[in-house]
Amino acid sequence: MKIRSIISTVLVSVILFTGCGKTEQGGSATEQETKRNDNTVSVTASEVVKAVLSEVSINSSVEKGKGDLENYYSGLDLSTVEDAAFALCGSGALPDEIAVIKCSSSEAANSAKEVLNSHLNKQKELFATYTPDEMYKLEGAVIFTKGNYAVYIALSDNGKAKSIVEGKLA
């Protein structure tokens, strides 16, 4: 009789210990699946810029936000900008720069892309005589839109940076 009692206690403990359908991370399996299949997860512009900078660095990098856009990207319609982050060489000695601008619509993102193209042309004029050895960053610069985002990349590895941005904005 005692053996049955011990076995019953052990079985009840094992059943309770396994969590009755809980996953190892906590929450039910259904809750975990919903989180994995939720495509509405959004990323901030700052998170995208930080992800790029963790792989493709900028010497003496300075990160800026939405409030600083007007000083760097003239002509940008700030009323259409929902979120923004950018980083550049703080000393101004190098053309290294990345900007991620989330707009209110894809049309606004296309307008922002035009402003970024103008910015690139100004940078090319400035750095052509100032630091000609760094021109490869500007000559290979990447400017594109993805959904409501406009992106500017002029770094030492533009291809890698673009891949990171596209992965984050997927």
DSSP file (Angstrom, degrees, kcal/mol; ACC not computed):
  #  RESIDUE AA STRUCTURE BP1 BP2  ACC     N-H-->O    O-->H-N    N-H-->O    O-->H-N    TCO  KAPPA ALPHA  PHI   PSI    X-CA   Y-CA   Z-CA
    1    1 A M     >        0   0    0      0, 0.0     4,-1.7     0, 0.0     5,-0.1   0.000 360.0 360.0 360.0 -41.1    0.0    0.0    0.0
    2    2 A K  H  >  +     0   0    0      1,-0.2     4,-2.3     2,-0.2     5,-0.2   0.879 360.0  55.9 -64.0 -36.4    2.8    2.4    0.8
    3    3 A I  H  > S+     0   0    0      1,-0.2     4,-2.7     2,-0.2     5,-0.2   0.914 106.1  50.1 -63.9 -42.3    4.5    1.7   -2.5
    4    4 A R  H  > S+     0   0    0      1,-0.2     4,-2.6     2,-0.2    -1,-0.2   0.899 110.0  51.1 -62.2 -40.0    1.3    2.7   -4.4
    5    5 A S  H  X S+     0   0    0     -4,-1.7     4,-2.1     2,-0.2    -1,-0.2   0.908 111.6  46.7 -64.2 -42.3    1.2    5.9   -2.5
    6    6 A I  H  X S+     0   0    0     -4,-2.3     4,-2.5     2,-0.2    -2,-0.2   0.923 113.1  48.8 -66.0 -45.0    4.8    6.7   -3.2
    7    7 A I  H  X S+     0   0    0     -4,-2.7     4,-2.7     1,-0.2    -2,-0.2   0.913 111.3  50.3 -62.7 -42.7    4.4    5.9   -6.9
    8    8 A S  H  X S+     0   0    0     -4,-2.6     4,-2.5    -5,-0.2    -1,-0.2   0.914 110.9  49.0 -61.2 -43.2    1.2    8.0   -7.1
    9    9 A T  H  X S+     0   0    0     -4,-2.1     4,-2.3     2,-0.2    -2,-0.2   0.914 112.3  48.2 -62.8 -43.6    3.0   11.0   -5.5
   10   10 A V  H  X S+     0   0    0     -4,-2.5     4,-2.4     2,-0.2    -2,-0.2   0.921 112.1  48.9 -64.5 -44.2    5.9   10.6   -7.9
   11   11 A L  H  X S+     0   0    0     -4,-2.7     4,-2.4     2,-0.2    -2,-0.2   0.913 111.5  49.0 -63.3 -43.2    3.6   10.5  -10.9
   12   12 A V  H  X S+     0   0    0     -4,-2.5     4,-2.5     1,-0.2    -1,-0.2   0.911 111.7  50.2 -62.3 -42.0    1.6   13.5   -9.8
   13   13 A S  H  X S+     0   0    0     -4,-2.3     4,-2.8     2,-0.2    -2,-0.2   0.908 110.4  49.3 -62.5 -43.0    4.9   15.4   -9.2
   14   14 A V  H  X S+     0   0    0     -4,-2.4     4,-2.0     2,-0.2    -2,-0.2   0.913 111.5  49.1 -63.7 -43.0    6.2   14.5  -12.7
   15   15 A I  H  <>S+     0   0    0     -4,-2.4     5,-0.8     1,-0.2     4,-0.5   0.928 115.2  43.7 -63.7 -44.6    3.0   15.6  -14.3
   16   16 A L  H ><5S+     0   0    0     -4,-2.5     3,-1.0     1,-0.2    -2,-0.2   0.889 111.6  54.8 -66.5 -38.9    3.0   18.9  -12.5
   17   17 A F  H 3<5S+     0   0    0     -4,-2.8    -1,-0.2     1,-0.3    -2,-0.2   0.838  99.1  61.0 -65.1 -34.5    6.7   19.4  -13.1
   18   18 A T  T 3<5S-     0   0    0     -4,-2.0     3,-0.3    -5,-0.2     4,-0.3   0.652 108.3-125.0 -72.4 -12.3    6.3   19.0  -16.9
   19   19 A G  T < 5 -     0   0    0     -3,-1.0     3,-0.4    -4,-0.5    -3,-0.1   0.533  32.9-100.3  86.9   5.8    4.0   22.0  -16.9
   20   20 A C  S   <S-     0   0    0     -5,-0.8    -1,-0.2     1,-0.2    -4,-0.1   0.902  97.6 -21.4  46.2  57.7    1.0   20.4  -18.6
   21   21 A G  S    S+     0   0    0     -3,-0.3     8,-0.9     1,-0.3    -1,-0.2   0.515 100.1 138.5  94.7   5.0    1.6   21.8  -22.1
   22   22 A K  B     -A   28   0A   0     -3,-0.4    -1,-0.3    -4,-0.3     6,-0.2  -0.553  49.1-126.7 -81.1 149.2    3.9   24.8  -21.2
   23   23 A T    >   -     0   0    0      4,-2.1     3,-1.2    -2,-0.2     4,-0.1  -0.479  25.4-107.9 -86.7 166.5    6.9   25.5  -23.4
   24   24 A E  T 3  S+     0   0    0      1,-0.3    -1,-0.1    -2,-0.2     3,-0.1   0.810 119.4  54.4 -64.5 -29.7   10.4   25.9  -21.9
   25   25 A Q  T 3  S-     0   0    0      1,-0.2    -1,-0.3     2,-0.1     2,-0.0   0.533 120.4-103.5 -82.2  -5.1   10.3   29.7  -22.5
   26   26 A G  S <  S+     0   0    0     -3,-1.2    -1,-0.2     1,-0.3    -2,-0.1   0.022  81.5  70.5  95.1 152.3    7.1   30.1  -20.6
   27   27 A G  S    S-     0   0    0     -4,-0.1    -4,-2.1    -3,-0.1    -1,-0.3   0.082  89.9 -64.1  84.3 156.7    3.6   30.6  -21.9
   28   28 A S  B  >  -A   22   0A   0     -6,-0.2     4,-2.1     1,-0.1     5,-0.2  -0.279  45.2-109.9 -74.2 163.1    1.5   28.0  -23.7
   29   29 A A  H  > S+     0   0    0     -8,-0.9     4,-2.3     1,-0.2     5,-0.2   0.868 119.9  55.4 -60.1 -36.9    2.6   26.6  -27.1
   30   30 A T  H  > S+     0   0    0      2,-0.2     4,-2.0     1,-0.2    -1,-0.2   0.908 106.7  49.5 -63.8 -42.0   -0.3   28.5  -28.7
   31   31 A E  H  > S+     0   0    0      1,-0.2     4,-1.8     2,-0.2    -2,-0.2   0.914 111.3  49.6 -62.7 -42.7    0.9   31.8  -27.3
   32   32 A Q  H  X S+     0   0    0     -4,-2.1     4,-2.0     1,-0.2    -2,-0.2   0.902 109.7  51.0 -63.4 -41.5    4.5   31.1  -28.6
   33   33 A E  H  X S+     0   0    0     -4,-2.3     4,-2.1     1,-0.2    -1,-0.2   0.891 107.4  53.4 -64.5 -39.3    3.2   30.2  -32.1
   34   34 A T  H  X S+     0   0    0     -4,-2.0     4,-0.5     1,-0.2    -1,-0.2   0.903 108.7  49.8 -61.6 -41.5    1.2   33.4  -32.3
   35   35 A K  H >< S+     0   0    0     -4,-1.8     3,-0.7     1,-0.2    -1,-0.2   0.903 111.0  48.8 -65.1 -40.8    4.3   35.5  -31.4
   36   36 A R  H 3< S+     0   0    0     -4,-2.0    -1,-0.2     1,-0.2    -2,-0.2   0.855 114.4  45.2 -67.1 -34.7    6.4   33.7  -34.1
   37   37 A N  H 3< S+     0   0    0     -4,-2.1     2,-0.8    -5,-0.2    -1,-0.2   0.416  83.6 111.1 -91.3   2.0    3.7   34.2  -36.8
   38   38 A D    X<  -     0   0    0     -3,-0.7     3,-0.6    -4,-0.5    -4,-0.0  -0.679  41.0-179.2 -82.3 109.6    3.0   37.8  -36.0
   39   39 A N  T 3   +     0   0    0     -2,-0.8    -1,-0.2     1,-0.2    -4,-0.0   0.368  65.8  82.5 -89.5   5.0    4.3   39.9  -38.9
   40   40 A T  T 3   +     0   0    0      2,-0.1    -1,-0.2     0, 0.0     2,-0.1   0.397  56.9 126.9 -91.4   4.8    3.3   43.2  -37.4
   41   41 A V    <   -     0   0    0     -3,-0.6     2,-0.3     1,-0.0     0, 0.0  -0.426  46.0-158.8 -62.7 130.5    6.5   43.5  -35.2
   42   42 A S        -     0   0    0     -2,-0.1     2,-0.4     0, 0.0   127,-0.1  -0.813   9.7-148.6-116.9 155.3    8.1   46.8  -36.0
   43   43 A V        -     0   0    0     -2,-0.3     2,-0.1   125,-0.1   125,-0.0  -0.918  20.4-120.1-120.4 145.1   11.6   48.0  -35.5
   44   44 A T     >  -     0   0    0     -2,-0.4     4,-1.7     1,-0.1     5,-0.1  -0.483  22.3-118.2 -82.4 157.6   12.7   51.6  -34.7
   45   45 A A  H  > S+     0   0    0      1,-0.2     4,-2.4     2,-0.2     5,-0.2   0.885 116.4  55.8 -59.2 -39.3   15.0   53.5  -37.0
   46   46 A S  H  > S+     0   0    0      1,-0.2     4,-2.6     2,-0.2    -1,-0.2   0.881 104.3  52.5 -62.5 -39.3   17.5   53.7  -34.1
   47   47 A E  H  > S+     0   0    0      2,-0.2     4,-2.0     1,-0.2    -1,-0.2   0.883 109.6  49.5 -64.5 -37.4   17.5   49.9  -33.8
   48   48 A V  H  X S+     0   0    0     -4,-1.7     4,-2.0     2,-0.2    -2,-0.2   0.938 112.0  47.2 -66.6 -46.3   18.3   49.5  -37.5
   49   49 A V  H  X S+     0   0    0     -4,-2.4     4,-2.7     1,-0.2    -2,-0.2   0.922 112.3  50.1 -61.5 -44.4   21.1   52.1  -37.4
   50   50 A K  H  X S+     0   0    0     -4,-2.6     4,-1.6     1,-0.2    -1,-0.2   0.881 107.5  54.2 -62.8 -38.2   22.6   50.4  -34.3
   51   51 A A  H  < S+     0   0    0     -4,-2.0     4,-0.5     2,-0.2    -1,-0.2   0.909 111.2  45.3 -62.1 -41.9   22.5   47.0  -35.9
   52   52 A V  H >X S+     0   0    0     -4,-2.0     4,-3.2     1,-0.2     3,-1.7   0.941 111.2  52.2 -66.1 -46.9   24.4   48.3  -38.9
   53   53 A L  H 3< S+     0   0    0     -4,-2.7    -1,-0.2     1,-0.3    -2,-0.2   0.753 100.1  63.2 -64.8 -23.2   27.0   50.1  -36.7
   54   54 A S  T 3< S+     0   0    0     -4,-1.6    -1,-0.3    -5,-0.2    -2,-0.2   0.727 119.3  25.8 -71.2 -19.4   27.6   46.9  -34.7
   55   55 A E  T <4 S+     0   0    0     -3,-1.7     2,-0.5    -4,-0.5    -2,-0.2   0.705 131.1  35.1-112.1 -31.8   28.9   45.3  -38.0
   56   56 A V  S  < S-     0   0    0     -4,-3.2    -1,-0.3    -5,-0.1    -2,-0.1  -0.896  84.0-155.4-128.7  99.2   30.1   48.3  -40.1
   57   57 A S        -     0   0    0     -2,-0.5     2,-0.4    -3,-0.2    99,-0.3  -0.281  10.1-146.2 -81.9 160.5   31.6   51.0  -37.8
   58   58 A I    >   -     0   0    0     -5,-0.1     3,-1.3    30,-0.1     2,-0.1  -0.994  29.3-114.1-120.5 127.1   32.0   54.7  -38.3
   59   59 A N  T 3  S-     0   0    0     -2,-0.4    31,-0.4     1,-0.3    32,-0.3  -0.402  98.9  -2.7 -61.3 134.5   35.1   56.4  -36.7
   60   60 A S  T 3  S-     0   0    0     29,-0.2    30,-2.8     1,-0.2    -1,-0.3   0.884  96.4-160.1  46.2  49.0   34.1   58.8  -34.0
   61   61 A S  E <   -B   89   0B   0     -3,-1.3     2,-0.4    28,-0.2    28,-0.2  -0.257  14.6-165.0 -61.8 138.4   30.4   58.0  -34.7
   62   62 A V  E     -B   88   0B   0     26,-2.5    26,-1.9    -3,-0.1     2,-0.4  -0.997   9.3-149.3-124.6 126.2   27.7   60.4  -33.6
   63   63 A E  E     -B   87   0B   0     -2,-0.4     2,-0.3    24,-0.2    24,-0.3  -0.803  16.7-175.2 -99.7 138.5   24.1   59.2  -33.6
   64   64 A K  E     -B   86   0B   0     22,-3.7    22,-2.0    -2,-0.4     2,-0.2  -0.818   7.1-149.8-127.0 164.6   21.3   61.6  -34.3
   65   65 A G  E >   -B   85   0B   0     -2,-0.3     3,-1.9    20,-0.2     4,-0.4  -0.521  44.2 -67.8-124.7-167.7   17.5   61.4  -34.2
   66   66 A K  G >  S+     0   0    0     18,-0.8     3,-1.3     1,-0.3     4,-0.4   0.824 123.6  61.7 -54.1 -38.3   14.4   62.9  -35.8
   67   67 A G  G 3  S+     0   0    0      1,-0.3    -1,-0.3    17,-0.1     3,-0.2   0.683 103.9  50.0 -65.6 -17.6   15.0   66.3  -34.2
   68   68 A D  G X> S+     0   0    0     -3,-1.9     3,-0.8     1,-0.1     4,-0.7   0.463  81.9  95.0 -98.9  -3.2   18.3   66.7  -36.0
   69   69 A L  H X> S+     0   0    0     -3,-1.3     4,-3.0    -4,-0.4     3,-1.4   0.893  77.3  59.0 -56.6 -44.8   17.1   65.9  -39.5
   70   70 A E  H 34 S+     0   0    0     -4,-0.4    -1,-0.2     1,-0.3    -2,-0.1   0.823 102.9  53.5 -58.0 -34.4   16.5   69.5  -40.6
   71   71 A N  H <4 S+     0   0    0     -3,-0.8    -1,-0.3    -4,-0.1    -2,-0.2   0.710 121.4  28.8 -73.7 -20.6   20.1   70.4  -40.0
   72   72 A Y  H << S+     0   0    0     -3,-1.4     2,-0.5    -4,-0.7    -2,-0.2   0.731 121.5  42.5-113.0 -30.1   21.5   67.6  -42.2
   73   73 A Y  S >< S-     0   0    0     -4,-3.0     3,-1.5    -5,-0.2    -1,-0.2  -0.697  74.5-162.6-124.3  79.0   18.9   66.8  -44.8
   74   74 A S  T 3  S+     0   0    0     -2,-0.5     3,-0.1     1,-0.2    45,-0.1  -0.347  73.4  32.1 -66.7 139.0   17.6   70.1  -46.2
   75   75 A G  T 3  S+     0   0    0      1,-0.3     2,-0.3    -5,-0.1    -1,-0.2   0.309  80.8 138.1  99.0  -6.8   14.3   69.9  -48.1
   76   76 A L    <   -     0   0    0     -3,-1.5     2,-1.3    -7,-0.1    -1,-0.3  -0.561  57.8-127.6 -74.5 130.3   12.9   66.9  -46.1
   77   77 A D    >   -     0   0    0     -2,-0.3     3,-1.8     1,-0.2     4,-0.3  -0.659  24.3-170.3 -79.3  97.4    9.2   67.3  -45.3
   78   78 A L  G >  S+     0   0    0     -2,-1.3     3,-1.1     1,-0.3    -1,-0.2   0.720  76.9  71.5 -65.7 -21.7    9.4   66.7  -41.6
   79   79 A S  G 3  S+     0   0    0      1,-0.2    -1,-0.3    -3,-0.1    -2,-0.1   0.704  99.8  48.1 -68.4 -16.9    5.6   66.6  -41.3
   80   80 A T  G <  S+     0   0    0     -3,-1.8    24,-2.1    28,-0.1     2,-0.6   0.449  89.0 101.0 -99.2  -2.0    5.7   63.2  -43.1
   81   81 A V  E <   + C   0 103B   0     -3,-1.1    22,-0.3    -4,-0.3     3,-0.1  -0.749  38.7 172.1 -90.8 121.7    8.5   61.7  -40.9
   82   82 A E  E    S-     0   0B   0     20,-2.9     2,-0.3    -2,-0.6    21,-0.2   0.797  70.7  -2.6 -93.2 -35.7    7.3   59.3  -38.1
   83   83 A D  E     + C   0 102B   0     19,-1.6    19,-3.3   -17,-0.1    -1,-0.4  -0.986  66.5 172.9-155.7 147.8   10.7   58.1  -36.9
   84   84 A A  E     + C   0 101B   0     -2,-0.3   -18,-0.8    17,-0.2     2,-0.3  -0.986   8.2 174.2-159.5 150.0   14.3   58.7  -37.9
   85   85 A A  E     +BC  65 100B   0     15,-2.0    15,-2.9    -2,-0.3     2,-0.3  -0.968   8.3 172.4-152.4 144.7   17.9   57.9  -36.9
   86   86 A F  E     -BC  64  99B   0    -22,-2.0   -22,-3.7    -2,-0.3     2,-0.4  -0.991  13.3-157.6-150.8 157.8   21.2   58.6  -38.5
   87   87 A A  E     +BC  63  98B   0     11,-2.6    11,-2.4    -2,-0.3     2,-0.3  -0.988  17.6 163.3-136.8 145.2   24.8   58.3  -37.7
   88   88 A L  E     -BC  62  97B   0    -26,-1.9   -26,-2.5    -2,-0.4     2,-0.5  -0.933  50.2 -69.6-151.1 171.8   27.8   60.0  -39.2
   89   89 A C  E >   -B   61   0B   0      7,-1.3     3,-0.9     5,-0.4   -28,-0.2  -0.574  41.4-148.6 -69.9 118.4   31.5   60.8  -38.5
   90   90 A G  T 3  S+     0   0    0    -30,-2.8    -1,-0.2    -2,-0.5   -29,-0.1   0.799  94.0  51.9 -62.5 -31.7   31.4   63.3  -35.6
   91   91 A S  T 3  S-     0   0    0    -32,-0.3    -1,-0.3   -31,-0.2   -31,-0.1   0.702 101.5-131.6 -78.9 -18.3   34.6   65.1  -36.7
   92   92 A G  S <  S+     0   0    0     -3,-0.9    -2,-0.1     2,-0.1    -1,-0.1   0.503  77.1 115.1  80.1   3.1   33.3   65.6  -40.2
   93   93 A A  S    S+     0   0    0      2,-0.0    -3,-0.1    37,-0.0    -1,-0.0   0.718  70.9  47.2 -78.9 -20.9   36.5   64.3  -41.6
   94   94 A L  S    S-     0   0    0    -35,-0.1    -5,-0.4     2,-0.1    -2,-0.1  -0.893  74.8-134.2-122.6 151.1   35.0   61.2  -43.2
   95   95 A P        +     0   0    0      0, 0.0    -1,-0.0     0, 0.0    59,-0.0   0.424  57.6 137.6 -83.4   3.9   31.9   60.8  -45.4
   96   96 A D        +     0   0    0     -8,-0.1    -7,-1.3   -37,-0.1     2,-0.3  -0.229  25.6 147.5 -54.6 130.5   30.7   57.8  -43.4
   97   97 A E  E     -CD  88 154B   0     57,-2.2    57,-2.9    -9,-0.2     2,-0.3  -0.951  29.2-173.5-166.5 142.1   26.9   58.1  -42.9
   98   98 A I  E     -CD  87 153B   0    -11,-2.4   -11,-2.6    -2,-0.3     2,-0.4  -0.990   9.9-177.1-138.7 136.6   23.8   56.0  -42.5
   99   99 A A  E     -CD  86 152B   0     53,-2.5    53,-2.4    -2,-0.3     2,-0.5  -1.000   8.9-171.8-134.8 135.3   20.2   57.3  -42.2
  100  100 A V  E     -CD  85 151B   0    -15,-2.9   -15,-2.0    -2,-0.4     2,-0.5  -0.983  11.4-177.0-126.3 117.6   17.0   55.4  -41.7
  101  101 A I  E     -CD  84 150B   0     49,-2.7    49,-2.6    -2,-0.5     2,-0.6  -0.961  13.0-156.8-122.8 118.3   13.9   57.5  -42.1
  102  102 A K  E     -CD  83 149B   0    -19,-3.3   -20,-2.9    -2,-0.5   -19,-1.6  -0.842  19.3-167.1 -95.1 122.8   10.4   56.1  -41.5
  103  103 A C  E     -C   81   0B   0     45,-3.6   -22,-0.2    -2,-0.6    45,-0.1  -0.551  33.8-110.5-105.9 170.9    7.7   58.1  -43.3
  104  104 A S  S    S+     0   0    0    -24,-2.1     2,-0.3    -2,-0.2   -23,-0.1   0.650  97.9   7.1 -76.0 -15.8    4.0   58.2  -43.1
  105  105 A S  S  > S-     0   0    0    -25,-0.3     4,-1.8    43,-0.2    -2,-0.1  -0.971  75.6-106.3-156.3 167.4    3.6   56.7  -46.5
  106  106 A S  H  > S+     0   0    0     -2,-0.3     4,-2.0     2,-0.2     5,-0.1   0.832 120.3  56.3 -68.9 -30.6    5.5   55.1  -49.4
  107  107 A E  H  > S+     0   0    0      2,-0.2     4,-1.9     1,-0.2    -1,-0.2   0.913 107.3  48.1 -65.2 -42.2    5.0   58.3  -51.4
  108  108 A A  H  > S+     0   0    0      1,-0.2     4,-2.3     2,-0.2    -2,-0.2   0.865 108.8  54.7 -65.3 -35.3    6.6   60.3  -48.6
  109  109 A A  H  X S+     0   0    0     -4,-1.8     4,-2.2     2,-0.2    -2,-0.2   0.888 106.3  51.5 -64.7 -38.5    9.5   57.8  -48.5
  110  110 A N  H  X S+     0   0    0     -4,-2.0     4,-1.5     2,-0.2    -2,-0.2   0.884 109.7  49.5 -65.3 -37.9   10.0   58.3  -52.2
  111  111 A S  H  X S+     0   0    0     -4,-1.9     4,-1.6     2,-0.2    -2,-0.2   0.904 110.3  50.5 -65.7 -40.6   10.2   62.1  -51.6
  112  112 A A  H  X S+     0   0    0     -4,-2.3     4,-2.4     1,-0.2    -2,-0.2   0.874 105.2  57.8 -63.6 -36.6   12.6   61.5  -48.8
  113  113 A K  H  X S+     0   0    0     -4,-2.2     4,-2.2     1,-0.2    -1,-0.2   0.890 103.6  52.5 -60.6 -39.7   14.7   59.4  -51.2
  114  114 A E  H  X S+     0   0    0     -4,-1.5     4,-1.9     2,-0.2    -1,-0.2   0.902 108.8  49.7 -62.8 -40.9   15.0   62.4  -53.5
  115  115 A V  H  X S+     0   0    0     -4,-1.6     4,-2.3     1,-0.2    -2,-0.2   0.899 109.7  51.5 -63.5 -40.5   16.2   64.5  -50.7
  116  116 A L  H  X S+     0   0    0     -4,-2.4     4,-2.4     1,-0.2    -2,-0.2   0.871 107.0  53.3 -66.1 -36.1   18.8   61.8  -49.8
  117  117 A N  H  X S+     0   0    0     -4,-2.2     4,-2.0     2,-0.2    -1,-0.2   0.902 109.3  48.6 -63.4 -40.7   20.0   61.8  -53.4
  118  118 A S  H  X S+     0   0    0     -4,-1.9     4,-2.0     2,-0.2    -2,-0.2   0.903 110.1  52.3 -63.8 -41.2   20.5   65.6  -53.3
  119  119 A H  H  X S+     0   0    0     -4,-2.3     4,-2.4     1,-0.2    -2,-0.2   0.918 107.4  52.1 -60.4 -44.3   22.4   65.1  -50.0
  120  120 A L  H  X S+     0   0    0     -4,-2.4     4,-2.4     1,-0.2    -1,-0.2   0.915 107.6  51.8 -59.7 -43.5   24.7   62.5  -51.6
  121  121 A N  H  X S+     0   0    0     -4,-2.0     4,-1.9     1,-0.2    -1,-0.2   0.896 110.2  48.8 -61.6 -39.9   25.5   64.9  -54.5
  122  122 A K  H  X S+     0   0    0     -4,-2.0     4,-2.2     2,-0.2    -1,-0.2   0.899 110.5  51.3 -65.0 -40.5   26.4   67.6  -52.0
  123  123 A Q  H  X S+     0   0    0     -4,-2.4     4,-2.9     1,-0.2     5,-0.2   0.897 107.4  53.0 -63.9 -40.0   28.6   65.2  -50.1
  124  124 A K  H  X S+     0   0    0     -4,-2.4     4,-1.5     1,-0.2    -1,-0.2   0.915 110.0  47.9 -62.0 -43.3   30.4   64.1  -53.3
  125  125 A E  H  X S+     0   0    0     -4,-1.9     4,-0.5     2,-0.2    -1,-0.2   0.915 115.2  46.1 -62.7 -42.9   31.2   67.8  -54.1
  126  126 A L  H  X S+     0   0    0     -4,-2.2     4,-1.0     1,-0.2     3,-0.5   0.927 118.4  38.3 -66.8 -47.8   32.5   68.4  -50.6
  127  127 A F  H  X S+     0   0    0     -4,-2.9     4,-1.7     1,-0.2     7,-0.2   0.616  93.1  84.8 -86.0 -11.9   34.6   65.3  -50.2
  128  128 A A  H  < S+     0   0    0     -4,-1.5    -1,-0.2    -5,-0.2    -2,-0.1   0.879 111.3  19.1 -57.8 -39.3   36.0   65.1  -53.7
  129  129 A T  H  < S+     0   0    0     -4,-0.5    -1,-0.2    -3,-0.5    -2,-0.2   0.699 124.5  57.2-101.8 -24.5   38.8   67.6  -52.8
  130  130 A Y  H  < S-     0   0    0     -4,-1.0    -3,-0.2     1,-0.2    -2,-0.2   0.956 131.1  -2.0 -74.7 -51.5   38.7   67.2  -49.0
  131  131 A T    ><  +     0   0    0     -4,-1.7     3,-2.0     1,-0.1     4,-0.3  -0.586  67.2 171.0-139.9  75.1   39.3   63.5  -48.7
  132  132 A P  G >  S+     0   0    0      0, 0.0     3,-1.3     0, 0.0     4,-0.2   0.784  76.4  64.9 -59.5 -26.9   39.6   62.0  -52.2
  133  133 A D  G 3  S+     0   0    0      1,-0.3     3,-0.3     2,-0.1    -5,-0.1   0.695 100.8  52.1 -68.6 -16.7   40.7   58.6  -50.7
  134  134 A E  G X> S+     0   0    0     -3,-2.0     3,-1.6    -7,-0.2     4,-0.6   0.410  78.2  99.2 -97.1   0.1   37.3   58.2  -49.0
  135  135 A M  H <>  +     0   0    0     -3,-1.3     4,-3.2    -4,-0.3     3,-0.4   0.736  65.1  75.5 -63.1 -23.0   35.3   58.8  -52.2
  136  136 A Y  H 3> S+     0   0    0     -3,-0.3     4,-1.6     1,-0.2    -1,-0.3   0.831  91.4  56.9 -59.1 -29.9   34.7   55.1  -52.7
  137  137 A K  H <4 S+     0   0    0     -3,-1.6    18,-0.3     2,-0.2    -1,-0.2   0.898 113.5  38.2 -66.7 -40.3   32.2   55.3  -49.9
  138  138 A L  H >< S+     0   0    0     -4,-0.6     3,-1.3    -3,-0.4    -2,-0.2   0.863 113.1  54.9 -79.0 -37.5   30.2   57.9  -51.7
  139  139 A E  H 3< S+     0   0    0     -4,-3.2    -2,-0.2     1,-0.3    -1,-0.2   0.834 116.5  39.3 -64.9 -31.2   30.6   56.5  -55.2
  140  140 A G  T 3< S+     0   0    0     -4,-1.6    -1,-0.3    -5,-0.3    -2,-0.2   0.214  88.3 141.5-101.1  14.6   29.2   53.2  -53.9
  141  141 A A    <   -     0   0    0     -3,-1.3     2,-0.5    13,-0.1    13,-0.2  -0.168  41.5-143.5 -58.8 150.7   26.6   54.8  -51.7
  142  142 A V  E     +E  153   0B   0     11,-2.6    11,-2.3     2,-0.0     2,-0.4  -0.975  20.1 176.1-121.9 125.5   23.2   53.1  -51.6
  143  143 A I  E     +E  152   0B   0     -2,-0.5     2,-0.3     9,-0.2     9,-0.2  -0.995  20.8 141.6-128.7 125.3   19.9   55.0  -51.4
  144  144 A F  E     -E  151   0B   0      7,-1.8     7,-2.9    -2,-0.4     2,-0.4  -0.963  39.4-126.4-154.1 168.1   16.7   53.0  -51.5
  145  145 A T  E     -E  150   0B   0     -2,-0.3     2,-0.3     5,-0.2     5,-0.2  -0.909  14.0-175.0-118.4 151.6   13.1   52.8  -50.1
  146  146 A K  E >   -E  149   0B   0      3,-2.1     3,-1.9    -2,-0.4     2,-0.3  -0.858  66.9 -50.3-145.0 107.7   11.5   49.8  -48.5
  147  147 A G  T 3  S-     0   0    0     -2,-0.3   -38,-0.1     1,-0.3   -42,-0.1  -0.502 126.6 -14.5  62.8-122.7    7.8   50.3  -47.7
  148  148 A N  T 3  S+     0   0    0     -2,-0.3   -45,-3.6    -3,-0.1     2,-0.4   0.268 118.4  99.5 -94.1  10.9    7.6   53.6  -45.7
  149  149 A Y  E <   -DE 102 146B   0     -3,-1.9    -3,-2.1   -47,-0.2     2,-0.4  -0.795  52.1-163.7-102.8 140.5   11.3   53.8  -45.1
  150  150 A A  E     -DE 101 145B   0    -49,-2.6   -49,-2.7    -2,-0.4     2,-0.4  -0.981  17.1-165.3-115.7 135.2   14.0   55.8  -47.0
  151  151 A V  E     -DE 100 144B   0     -7,-2.9    -7,-1.8    -2,-0.4     2,-0.4  -0.966  14.8-169.5-130.8 138.0   17.5   54.7  -46.4
  152  152 A Y  E     +DE  99 143B   0    -53,-2.4   -53,-2.5    -2,-0.4     2,-0.4  -0.995  10.7 179.2-124.4 126.1   20.9   56.3  -47.1
  153  153 A I  E     +DE  98 142B   0    -11,-2.3   -11,-2.6    -2,-0.4     2,-0.2  -0.978  16.4 157.0-133.2 121.0   24.1   54.3  -46.7
  154  154 A A  E     +D   97   0B   0    -57,-2.9   -57,-2.2    -2,-0.4     2,-0.2  -0.740  35.7 127.4-139.0  87.6   27.6   55.6  -47.4
  155  155 A L  S >  S-     0   0    0    -18,-0.3     3,-0.5    -2,-0.2   -15,-0.1  -0.705  74.8 -89.8-133.9-179.5   30.0   53.4  -45.4
  156  156 A S  T 3  S+     0   0    0    -99,-0.3     2,-0.3     1,-0.3   -98,-0.0   0.767 124.8  29.0 -69.0 -25.4   33.1   51.3  -45.8
  157  157 A D  T 3>  +     0   0    0      1,-0.1     4,-2.2     2,-0.1    -1,-0.3  -0.690  68.8 168.6-135.4  81.5   31.0   48.2  -46.7
  158  158 A N  H <> S+     0   0    0     -3,-0.5     4,-2.5    -2,-0.3     5,-0.2   0.846  76.4  55.3 -64.2 -36.1   27.7   49.5  -48.3
  159  159 A G  H  > S+     0   0    0      2,-0.2     4,-2.1     1,-0.2    -1,-0.2   0.926 110.0  44.7 -64.0 -45.9   26.6   46.0  -49.4
  160  160 A K  H  > S+     0   0    0      2,-0.2     4,-2.0     1,-0.2    -2,-0.2   0.916 113.6  50.8 -64.5 -43.4   26.9   44.5  -45.9
  161  161 A A  H  X S+     0   0    0     -4,-2.2     4,-2.5     1,-0.2    -2,-0.2   0.913 109.7  50.0 -61.7 -42.9   25.1   47.5  -44.4
  162  162 A K  H  X S+     0   0    0     -4,-2.5     4,-2.8     1,-0.2     5,-0.2   0.904 108.8  52.7 -63.0 -40.8   22.3   47.3  -47.0
  163  163 A S  H  X S+     0   0    0     -4,-2.1     4,-1.9     2,-0.2    -1,-0.2   0.892 109.8  48.2 -61.5 -40.3   21.8   43.6  -46.2
  164  164 A I  H  X S+     0   0    0     -4,-2.0     4,-2.1     2,-0.2    -2,-0.2   0.932 112.5  48.6 -65.6 -46.1   21.5   44.3  -42.5
  165  165 A V  H  X S+     0   0    0     -4,-2.5     4,-2.3     1,-0.2    -2,-0.2   0.942 111.5  48.9 -59.9 -48.7   19.0   47.1  -43.1
  166  166 A E  H  < S+     0   0    0     -4,-2.8     4,-0.4     1,-0.2    -1,-0.2   0.876 110.5  52.1 -61.3 -37.1   16.9   45.0  -45.4
  167  167 A G  H >< S+     0   0    0     -4,-1.9     3,-0.5    -5,-0.2    -1,-0.2   0.886 111.8  45.7 -65.1 -38.7   17.0   42.1  -42.8
  168  168 A K  H 3< S+     0   0    0     -4,-2.1    -2,-0.2     1,-0.2    -1,-0.2   0.831 114.4  47.4 -73.7 -31.9   15.8   44.4  -40.1
  169  169 A L  T 3<        0   0    0     -4,-2.3    -1,-0.2     1,-0.2    -2,-0.2   0.401 360.0 360.0 -90.9   2.9   13.0   46.0  -42.2
  170  170 A A    <         0   0    0     -3,-0.5    -1,-0.2    -4,-0.4    -2,-0.1   0.491 360.0 360.0 -67.3 360.0   11.7   42.6  -43.5
